[in-house]
Amino acid sequence: MNKIKRALGIIWLLLAPAVIYFLVDRAILHIDPAGKKDINNPVIWVIIIGIFTPIAIGLVIFGWYAFRGAYDHLPTKSDELDT
């Protein structure tokens, strides 16, 4: 199970920047001042990218800890918690 956690950590590390790149790429492609659809409005893209950027940063942090093995032993009782 720990190997799966570490492998998924690598996936999260690679997936988060890829998603942000994809969003910015699509925004550049679809933003058009002469367009009449909602997808052409830059405000929509700024909101979407602004919401997903902190989520992607969190995925990178989570992936880094998973890759390092910070989640190899999860406490099952409150006595095992470090304070």
Residue pairs with C-beta under 8 A, 6 or more apart in sequence:
2 69
2 72
5 66
5 69
5 71
5 72
6 66
6 67
6 69
8 63
8 66
9 62
9 63
9 64
9 65
9 66
9 67
9 68
10 63
10 67
11 63
12 59
12 60
12 62
12 63
12 66
13 60
13 63
13 64
13 67
15 59
15 63
16 56
16 57
16 59
16 60
16 63
17 56
17 60
19 52
19 56
20 49
20 52
20 53
20 56
23 45
23 48
23 49
23 52
24 49
26 45
27 42
27 45
27 48
27 49
30 39
30 40
30 45
31 40
31 41
31 42
31 45
32 40
33 40
34 40
35 41
38 44
65 71
75 81
